[in-house]
Amino acid sequence: MSTKKLGEWYATAICGNDITSSCLYVSALAIVAAGQYAWIALLLVAAVLYLFRKIYGEVVGALPLNGGAYNVLLNTTSKSNASVAACLTILSYMATAVISSSEAMHYLHHILPYFNVNIATFVLLLIFLGLTILGISESAVVALVIFIFHLTTMALLIGSCFYFVFENGLSILIENFHLPVRNGSIMTAIFFGFSAAMLGISGFESSSNFVEEQKRGVFAKTLRNMWIAVSILNPLIAFLAICIIPISDVQSHQNSFLSYVGTLTGGKWLATIISINAVSVLSGAVLTSFVGVNGLIKRMTLDRILPNYFLKENKRGSTYRILILFFLLCCSVLLVTRGQLGPLAAVYALSFLTVMASFALGNILLKLRRSRLPRPESARPGAVVIALFAIIIALYGNIKTKPQYLVTFLQYFIPSVLIILAMLMRKDIMHFVVNMLESVSRGYKKYTVTRQRFLNRKLKKLYEQNFVFFSKGDDIATLNKVMMYLHENEVTNKMKIVTVLEKEQIPDPKFLADFEVLDRAYPDVDMEYITLVGKFTPELVEDLSNKWNIPKNFMFISSPGDRFSYRVDELGGVRLVL
């Protein structure tokens, strides 16, 4: 039974709530960093985002599978590199959840100043943990309603600002432009403003994480719609703000900046509407984080990067252990940063920007290593290099501004990478422990024998996982490269090589002779060559996956050419290795 796919506006709403919610705090961050030139910095961000439209369009168009940067690097480079990108994405989701919930509570505090914001942030995260454990995820209809309400509210605010400027003139704008330039020069001010303002495009990668749920051709439209929204909203709101508010007042109202602007231009009623809108759209971004990270960690677990412990489901089908782990990590970020916007934004920016850089690198690798793979559009190599350089500049600017925030980022990134690397190397670690136990077994024989048996059982289970490569049956060099990839990235001693032949077609005798040689070259791997009569189709992949009980993400093909009849996503998660 086919699942109903999302159309343009439903898909745009889900990812658009994430990226357009940034206008609630990015204007203040950019003005604090760049002063009166913040709007120029935000226009430069829009220009960089325009380059990334093509980069994302090419990458996800060629590999239209969920997983974002992790999926791209998994299909163009090694599993370890993909795992690092996954760590960065998880960290980005953590920062998204915490900063969105914290900002939502700051805006609510603007209406009801009777509660502790950090405690309320914890409670909001707990509520969404409960909702996702119950199996309640994003509703496209609800997301669209929130998105329309958000854009309408922002249009109302912009209209109110224009009316205020029309009534009161440009005296505040002129005073602001007569202030000394922050950081010494206009270029330096714009540089730091650009670095801070890059936070305004966080969420642009969200659409790539649920591309399989979108109708064909919708993904590129979501990128276009998000780009238009942030290119208009963020620079325009920042410019209007410096027409209305002295720059010296911005920092003291940073946490609920647009509510303050609404109070000045329209009164308390407008500030209340903005605060209600902020709570709804930022809460939507929190839900997106829980659902997104749940899908990513589940995919990593199925790829045997993380332990199967996380796949345990409750009666409603929710992988609650993943959600609880994510909630605890978010709470730890809240405690470490004490809910302050500055450090939260820095962790957010550093993790998000490195994910963006991963996409740019993935695009370059796709051009070099998967050149035959069909794609609906292609980014120019020069544009990809410029976009990557812009991300590196923004990363440097964020680290330069507050070097101590890099420590906060590394406190989470380094342990997560070490855990992932330990999981990827668990075969070698377990062998080492077994050998170590054997060497000390004389004195503690009973204890060490028990532990050896336990580890040997785990190792046997790892090695017993079967993998499949669909071969055309005419290139033994390709098959050797596949075996080398498996040796470096997977743990197995069982491999099925499958060739699908036409009726009355027989395998190439030379290939069969070469296969015997290759089989002897890998004595530790049980290689089985299987020929099937028929056509290579998604239905065949599905049937073999069910018949052999081998997940489709443990099946591989080489990069298909333009004449291949199906898109990669139609094969249900089959991976590209060459």
C-alpha positions in Angstrom: 0.0 0.0 0.0 1.6 3.3 -1.1 2.0 6.1 1.4 0.5 9.5 0.5 3.3 11.9 -0.4 3.6 15.5 0.6 2.9 18.2 -1.8 4.8 21.5 -2.2 3.1 23.6 0.5 2.8 20.8 3.1 6.5 20.0 2.7 7.5 23.6 2.7 5.5 24.2 5.9 7.3 21.4 7.8 10.8 22.6 6.9 9.7 26.3 6.6 8.7 26.5 10.2 12.2 25.5 11.2 14.1 28.0 9.0 11.7 31.0 9.1 11.4 30.8 12.9 15.0 32.0 12.9 13.8 35.6 12.2 12.6 35.7 15.8 16.1 35.9 17.1 18.6 36.3 14.2 18.0 40.0 13.6 19.0 40.8 17.2 22.1 38.6 16.9 23.2 40.2 13.7 22.6 43.8 15.0 24.6 43.1 18.1 27.5 41.8 15.9 27.3 44.3 13.0 25.3 47.2 14.3 23.8 49.4 11.5 25.2 47.1 8.8 23.4 43.9 10.0 20.9 44.0 7.1 23.9 43.8 4.6 25.2 40.8 6.5 21.8 39.1 6.2 21.7 39.8 2.4 25.1 38.1 2.1 23.7 35.1 3.9 20.8 35.0 1.4 23.4 35.1 -1.4 25.2 32.1 0.1 21.9 30.3 0.6 21.2 30.8 -3.1 24.4 28.9 -4.0 23.3 26.1 -1.6 20.0 25.7 -3.4 21.9 24.1 -6.3 24.2 22.2 -4.1 21.4 20.5 -2.2 19.4 20.1 -5.3 22.1 18.2 -7.0 23.0 16.0 -4.1 19.5 15.1 -3.0 18.3 14.9 -6.6 21.0 12.2 -7.2 20.5 10.4 -3.9 16.8 11.2 -2.9 17.0 9.3 0.4 16.4 10.5 4.0 19.4 11.1 6.2 20.8 14.4 4.9 24.6 14.8 5.1 25.0 11.3 6.6 23.3 9.7 3.6 25.4 11.7 1.1 28.7 10.8 2.7 27.6 7.2 3.3 27.1 6.8 -0.5 30.2 8.7 -1.6 32.9 8.0 1.0 33.5 5.8 4.1 31.1 4.9 6.9 33.4 6.6 9.4 33.2 9.9 7.6 29.4 9.6 7.3 29.3 8.9 11.0 31.1 12.1 11.8 28.5 14.1 9.7 25.8 12.2 11.7 27.3 13.3 15.0 27.3 16.9 13.8 23.7 16.6 12.7 22.6 15.2 16.0 24.4 18.0 17.8 22.7 20.5 15.5 19.3 18.9 16.4 20.2 19.2 20.1 21.0 22.9 19.8 17.9 23.4 17.6 15.6 21.8 20.2 17.1 23.8 23.1 17.4 27.2 21.5 13.9 26.9 20.0 12.3 25.9 23.3 14.2 28.5 25.2 13.3 31.3 22.8 9.6 30.1 22.8 9.6 30.4 26.6 11.3 33.8 26.5 8.5 35.1 24.2 5.9 33.5 26.5 7.6 35.2 29.4 7.0 38.5 27.6 3.3 37.9 28.0 3.3 36.1 31.4 6.3 37.2 33.4 5.5 34.9 36.3 7.7 31.9 35.7 11.4 30.8 35.5 12.3 30.6 31.8 14.9 27.7 32.2 12.5 25.6 34.2 9.7 26.3 31.6 12.2 25.3 28.8 12.8 21.9 30.6 9.1 21.4 30.9 8.5 22.1 27.2 11.2 19.6 26.2 9.6 17.1 28.6 6.2 17.6 26.9 7.6 17.0 23.5 9.4 13.9 24.7 6.0 12.6 26.0 4.3 13.5 22.7 6.9 11.7 20.5 6.9 8.6 22.8 3.1 8.5 22.4 3.7 8.4 18.6 2.5 11.9 17.8 4.8 13.4 15.1 4.4 16.3 12.7 1.0 16.7 11.1 1.5 18.4 7.7 -1.9 20.2 8.1 -1.0 21.6 11.6 2.5 22.6 10.2 0.8 24.4 7.3 -1.5 26.3 9.7 1.4 27.3 11.9 3.4 28.4 8.8 0.6 30.5 7.4 0.0 32.1 10.9 3.7 32.8 11.2 4.1 34.5 7.8 0.9 36.5 8.4 2.2 37.7 11.8 5.5 38.7 10.2 3.7 40.5 7.4 1.6 42.3 10.1 4.8 43.3 12.0 6.6 44.5 8.8 3.5 46.6 7.9 3.4 48.1 11.4 7.1 48.9 11.2 6.6 50.7 7.9 3.7 52.7 9.3 5.8 53.6 12.4 8.7 54.8 10.2 6.2 56.8 8.0 4.8 58.5 11.0 8.0 59.2 12.9 10.5 59.7 10.2 14.1 58.3 9.8 15.7 60.2 12.7 16.6 57.0 14.6 18.0 55.4 11.4 20.2 58.5 10.8 21.4 58.4 14.5 22.2 54.8 14.2 24.3 55.3 11.1 26.2 58.1 12.8 27.3 55.8 15.5 30.9 54.5 15.4 31.2 51.3 13.4 31.4 48.2 15.5 34.7 46.3 15.4 36.6 49.2 13.9 35.6 49.0 10.2 32.6 48.4 8.0 34.1 45.2 6.5 34.9 43.8 9.9 31.5 44.6 11.2 29.9 42.9 8.2 32.2 39.9 8.6 31.1 39.3 12.3 27.5 40.1 11.4 27.7 37.6 8.5 29.1 34.9 10.9 26.3 35.5 13.4 23.6 35.8 10.7 24.4 32.4 9.3 22.2 31.1 12.1 19.3 32.5 10.1 19.5 29.7 7.6 19.6 26.9 10.1 16.8 24.5 9.1 17.6 24.7 5.3 18.8 21.1 5.6 15.5 19.9 7.1 13.8 19.2 3.8 16.6 16.7 2.9 15.8 14.6 6.0 12.3 13.7 4.8 12.7 13.8 1.0 11.3 10.3 0.7 8.0 11.5 2.0 7.7 14.2 -0.7 6.2 13.9 -4.1 8.7 13.9 -7.0 10.0 17.4 -7.9 8.8 18.9 -4.6 12.2 19.0 -2.9 13.6 21.7 -5.2 10.5 23.8 -4.7 10.9 23.6 -0.9 14.4 25.0 -1.3 13.2 27.8 -3.5 10.4 28.7 -1.1 12.6 28.7 2.0 15.2 30.8 0.2 12.6 33.4 -0.8 11.1 33.6 2.8 14.4 34.1 4.6 15.9 36.4 1.9 12.9 38.8 2.4 12.1 38.4 6.1 15.5 38.5 7.8 17.2 41.5 6.0 14.0 43.5 6.0 13.2 43.0 9.6 16.8 43.9 10.6 16.7 47.1 8.5 13.4 48.1 9.9 14.6 47.4 13.4 17.5 49.9 13.1 15.0 52.4 11.8 13.0 52.1 15.0 15.3 51.2 17.9 18.6 52.7 19.0 21.3 50.0 18.5 22.3 50.4 22.2 18.9 49.0 23.2 19.0 45.9 21.1 21.1 43.7 23.4 18.9 44.2 26.5 15.8 43.0 24.5 17.6 40.2 22.6 15.6 37.3 24.0 12.2 38.5 22.8 13.3 41.0 20.3 10.4 41.0 17.9 7.9 41.3 20.7 9.7 44.4 21.8 9.6 45.8 18.2 5.9 45.0 18.1 5.3 46.9 21.4 7.0 50.0 20.0 5.3 50.0 16.6 1.8 48.6 17.3 1.3 48.3 21.0 0.7 45.5 23.4 -1.8 43.7 21.2 0.8 43.2 18.4 3.4 42.1 20.9 1.0 39.5 22.3 0.2 38.2 18.8 4.0 38.0 18.0 4.7 36.1 21.3 1.8 33.6 20.6 3.1 33.1 17.1 6.7 32.7 18.4 5.6 30.0 20.9 3.8 28.0 18.2 6.4 28.2 15.4 9.4 27.6 17.8 7.5 24.7 19.4 7.1 23.3 15.9 10.9 23.5 15.4 11.3 21.5 18.7 9.0 18.8 17.4 11.0 18.7 14.1 14.2 18.1 16.1 12.8 15.2 18.1 11.3 13.5 15.0 14.4 14.2 12.9 16.9 12.9 15.3 14.8 9.8 16.0 14.9 9.0 12.3 18.6 9.6 12.0 19.7 7.5 15.0 17.3 4.8 13.9 19.0 4.7 10.5 22.5 4.7 12.1 21.4 1.8 14.3 20.1 -0.2 11.3 23.4 0.4 9.6 25.1 -1.2 12.7 26.8 2.0 13.8 25.0 2.1 17.1 23.8 -0.8 19.3 20.5 -2.5 18.6 19.5 -1.5 22.1 18.1 1.7 20.6 15.7 -0.1 18.3 13.4 -1.2 21.1 9.8 0.0 20.4 6.8 0.6 22.7 3.3 -0.5 21.8 2.8 2.6 19.7 5.8 1.8 17.6 8.0 4.6 19.0 11.7 4.0 19.6 11.5 5.6 23.0 15.1 4.9 24.1 16.4 7.1 21.3 13.9 9.9 22.3 14.8 9.6 26.0 18.6 9.8 25.2 18.0 12.9 23.0 15.9 14.5 25.8 18.7 13.9 28.4 21.3 15.4 26.0 19.2 18.5 25.4 18.8 18.9 29.2 22.6 18.7 29.6 23.0 21.4 26.9 20.5 23.6 28.8 22.4 23.1 32.1 25.9 23.8 30.5 24.8 27.0 28.7 22.3 28.0 31.5 19.8 28.8 28.8 21.8 31.8 27.6 21.1 32.7 23.9 24.8 33.5 23.1 26.4 30.1 23.9 23.3 28.3 22.6 23.5 30.1 19.3 27.2 29.5 19.1 26.8 25.7 19.6 23.9 25.8 17.2 25.9 27.7 14.5 29.1 25.6 14.8 27.2 22.3 14.5 24.9 23.6 11.7 27.6 25.2 9.7 29.7 22.0 9.8 26.7 20.1 8.5 26.4 22.6 5.7 30.1 22.2 4.9 29.5 18.4 4.8 26.9 18.9 2.1 29.3 21.0 0.0 32.0 18.4 0.4 29.5 15.7 -0.4 28.6 17.5 -3.6 32.3 17.6 -4.6 32.6 13.9 -3.9 29.5 13.2 -5.8 30.9 14.9 -8.9 34.2 13.0 -8.6 33.1 9.5 -7.5 29.5 9.3 -8.8 29.7 11.2 -12.0 27.5 8.6 -13.9 24.7 9.0 -11.4 21.7 10.9 -13.0 20.7 14.1 -11.3 18.0 16.7 -12.1 20.4 19.7 -11.8 24.0 20.4 -11.3 25.8 23.1 -9.3 28.8 24.7 -10.9 32.1 23.6 -9.3 33.1 27.2 -8.8 29.9 28.0 -7.0 30.4 25.0 -4.7 33.9 26.1 -3.8 32.6 29.7 -3.1 29.8 28.3 -0.9 32.2 26.1 1.0 34.6 29.0 1.5 31.7 31.2 2.8 30.9 28.5 5.4 34.5 28.3 6.5 34.6 32.1 6.9 31.4 31.9 9.0 32.9 29.1 11.2 36.0 31.2 11.7 34.0 34.3 12.6 31.9 32.4 15.2 35.0 30.9 16.8 36.8 34.3 16.7 33.9 36.1 18.4 33.7 33.8 21.4 36.5 31.2 21.5 35.1 29.8 24.8 31.9 28.6 23.0 34.1 26.3 20.9 34.9 24.5 24.1 31.2 24.0 24.8 30.8 22.6 21.3 33.8 20.2 21.6 32.5 19.0 25.0 29.7 17.3 23.1 31.3 16.6 19.7 34.4 14.8 20.8 32.7 12.3 23.1 30.1 11.5 20.5 32.7 11.0 17.8 34.8 8.7 20.1 31.7 6.6 20.9 30.8 6.3 17.2 34.4 5.4 16.3 34.5 2.8 19.1 31.3 1.3 17.7 32.8 1.2 14.2 36.0 -0.5 15.5 34.1 -2.8 17.9 35.3 -5.9 16.0 39.0 -5.0 16.6 38.3 -3.9 20.2 36.5 -7.2 21.0 39.3 -9.2 19.4 41.8 -7.3 21.5 39.8 -7.9 24.7 39.5 -11.6 23.9 43.3 -11.8 23.4 43.9 -9.9 26.6 41.6 -12.2 28.6 43.4 -15.2 27.2 46.7 -13.8 28.4 45.5 -13.4 32.0 43.2 -16.4 32.1 45.6 -18.4 34.2 44.9 -16.5 37.4 41.2 -15.7 36.8 40.2 -18.6 34.6 36.5 -18.9 35.6 35.8 -15.1 35.1 37.8 -14.8 31.9 36.3 -17.9 30.2 32.8 -16.5 30.9 33.7 -13.1 29.4 35.5 -14.8 26.4 32.4 -16.8 25.6 30.2 -13.7 25.8 32.5 -11.7 23.5 32.9 -14.6 21.0 29.1 -14.9 20.8 28.8 -11.2 20.0 31.6 -11.4 17.4 29.9 -14.4 15.8 26.7 -12.5 15.6 28.4 -9.6 13.9 30.2 -11.7 11.4 27.0 -13.7 10.5 25.3 -10.7 8.9 24.9 -11.3 5.2 25.6 -8.6 2.6 24.5 -8.5 -1.1 26.1 -6.9 -4.1 24.2 -6.8 -7.4 26.8 -7.3 -10.1 26.5 -7.1 -13.9 28.7 -10.2 -13.9 31.4 -8.9 -16.3 33.9 -6.9 -14.2 36.0 -8.7 -11.5 37.9 -5.5 -10.7 34.7 -3.8 -9.6 33.9 -6.8 -7.4 37.4 -6.6 -5.8 36.7 -2.9 -5.0 33.4 -3.9 -3.3 35.2 -6.5 -1.2 37.8 -3.9 -0.2 35.0 -1.5 0.8 33.3 -4.2 2.9 36.6 -5.1 4.6 37.2 -1.4 5.6 33.6 -0.4 6.5 31.6 -3.5 7.6 31.9 -6.5 9.8 30.9 -9.7 8.0 32.2 -13.0 6.6 29.2 -13.7 4.3 28.7 -12.1 0.9 26.2 -12.9 -1.8 27.1 -11.7 -5.4 23.9 -11.6 -7.4 23.7 -11.3 -11.2 20.3 -10.9 -12.9 20.3 -12.4 -16.4 17.9 -12.3 -19.4 16.3 -15.6 -20.5 18.7 -18.0 -22.2 21.6 -15.8 -21.1 24.5 -17.6 -19.3 27.2 -16.1 -17.1 30.5 -15.2 -18.7 32.9 -18.2 -18.2 35.9 -15.8 -17.8 34.0 -14.0 -15.0 33.3 -17.3 -13.3 37.0 -18.3 -13.5 38.0 -14.9 -12.1 35.4 -15.2 -9.3 37.0 -18.4 -8.2 40.4 -16.6 -7.9 38.8 -13.7 -6.0 37.1 -16.2 -3.6 40.5 -17.7 -2.8 41.9 -14.2 -2.3 39.4 -13.6 0.6 39.5 -16.9 2.5 37.8 -15.5 5.6 34.7 -14.5 3.6 32.1 -17.0 2.4 31.4 -15.7 -1.1 28.4 -17.1 -2.9 27.7 -16.3 -6.6 24.0 -16.4 -7.5 22.4 -16.0 -10.9 18.7 -15.1 -11.3 16.6 -15.0 -14.5 14.5 -11.9 -14.9 14.9 -8.1 -14.6 16.6 -6.0 -11.9 13.6 -4.1 -10.4 12.6 -2.7 -7.0 10.2 -5.6 -6.6 13.1 -8.1 -7.0 15.1 -6.2 -4.3 12.2 -6.3 -2.0 11.6 -10.0 -2.6 15.2 -11.0 -2.0 15.4 -8.8 1.1 12.4 -10.7 2.6 13.5 -14.1 1.4 17.0 -13.9 2.7 16.2 -11.6 5.7 18.8 -9.1 4.7 17.9 -5.4 5.2 18.1 -3.3 2.0 20.7 -1.0 3.5 23.0 -4.1 3.5 22.6 -4.4 -0.3 24.9 -2.6 -2.7 25.0 -1.5 -6.4 27.5 0.4 -8.4 26.5 3.9 -9.6 23.8 3.5 -12.3 24.0 5.5 -15.5 21.4 7.6 -17.4 19.8 4.4 -18.9 18.9 2.9 -15.6 15.2 2.5 -15.4 14.7 3.5 -11.7 15.8 6.2 -9.2 18.0 5.2 -6.3 15.2 6.0 -3.8 12.9 3.5 -5.5 15.3 0.7 -4.4 14.3 1.3 -0.8 17.7 2.2 0.7 20.1 0.1 -1.4 23.6 1.7 -1.1 26.1 2.9 -3.7 29.6 1.7 -3.3 31.4 2.5 -6.5 
